[in-house]
Amino acid sequence: DAKTTQPPSMDCAEGRAANLPCNHSTISGNEYVYWYRQIHSQGPQYIIHGLKNNETNEMASLIITEDRKSSTLILPHATLRDTAVYYCIAPSYNQGGKLIFGQGTELSVKP
Amino acid sequence: KAGVTQTPRYLIKTRGQQVTLSCSPISGHRSVSWYQQTPGQGLQFLFEYFSETQRNKGNFPGRFSGRQFSNSRSEMNVSTLELGDSALYLCASSRDGNNEKLFFGSGTQLSVL
């Protein structure tokens, strides 16, 4: 798995966009970038993933730099319910269900 | 469509005992992975089963074992429990586990006294 680096914590005002960065400078060509989040005492929840192109779904947008060494998860209008730990993961191909979770970013959305 | 179901939700055991945790994956999913989460070590991969065979294994002692049944349901067993085994044990499923999103259950909170 490519090593990922994330800031340990971030704050965001409710209703504003939350931009969560992730560095994955050692990522290889066939490794996707996945984002999960974990709300306290629950199992992690898949958010989004991408390879090269920017991706968007109903939960978030994922911006991957052209050199693929970093990415940003964007929650366009953060709510209090988005308070969680966000994990950026770049699993090696063919690792099956094995994901290496780092410490993630603890996002606090404040009113 | 029902999500990943883990039972029991909470469990209290004493040192030296053994415990079995159960996981029912989403219908149609053949890959089941197990994770341990503690405040100090975070989320750590235990093992993965696919079509009743262990496909990947993390760095845990042999006291931690698992199996998968023909209906894809999975169990994990911890023998000779230690205080340090107190953790949230999470199960995740996916269709075949390769570059796919994982769906996690709510976990089993195990306390070893």
Chai-1 contact restraints between the chains, C-beta under 6 A:
chainA,res_idxA,chainB,res_idxB,connection_type,confidence,min_distance_angstrom,max_distance_angstrom,comment,restraint_id
A,Y32,B,N99,contact,1.0,0.0,6.0,A-B,restraint_1
A,Q42,B,S106,contact,1.0,0.0,6.0,A-B,restraint_2
A,G43,B,L90,contact,1.0,0.0,6.0,A-B,restraint_3
A,G43,B,F104,contact,1.0,0.0,6.0,A-B,restraint_4
A,G43,B,G105,contact,1.0,0.0,6.0,A-B,restraint_5
A,G43,B,S106,contact,1.0,0.0,6.0,A-B,restraint_6
A,G43,B,G107,contact,1.0,0.0,6.0,A-B,restraint_7
A,P44,B,F104,contact,1.0,0.0,6.0,A-B,restraint_8
A,Y46,B,K101,contact,1.0,0.0,6.0,A-B,restraint_9
A,G96,B,E48,contact,1.0,0.0,6.0,A-B,restraint_10
A,G96,B,R55,contact,1.0,0.0,6.0,A-B,restraint_11
A,G96,B,N56,contact,1.0,0.0,6.0,A-B,restraint_12
A,G96,B,G97,contact,1.0,0.0,6.0,A-B,restraint_13
A,G97,B,S31,contact,1.0,0.0,6.0,A-B,restraint_14
A,G97,B,S33,contact,1.0,0.0,6.0,A-B,restraint_15
A,G97,B,E48,contact,1.0,0.0,6.0,A-B,restraint_16
A,G97,B,S94,contact,1.0,0.0,6.0,A-B,restraint_17
A,G97,B,G97,contact,1.0,0.0,6.0,A-B,restraint_18
A,K98,B,F45,contact,1.0,0.0,6.0,A-B,restraint_19
A,K98,B,E48,contact,1.0,0.0,6.0,A-B,restraint_20
A,K98,B,N56,contact,1.0,0.0,6.0,A-B,restraint_21
A,F101,B,L43,contact,1.0,0.0,6.0,A-B,restraint_22
A,Q103,B,G42,contact,1.0,0.0,6.0,A-B,restraint_23
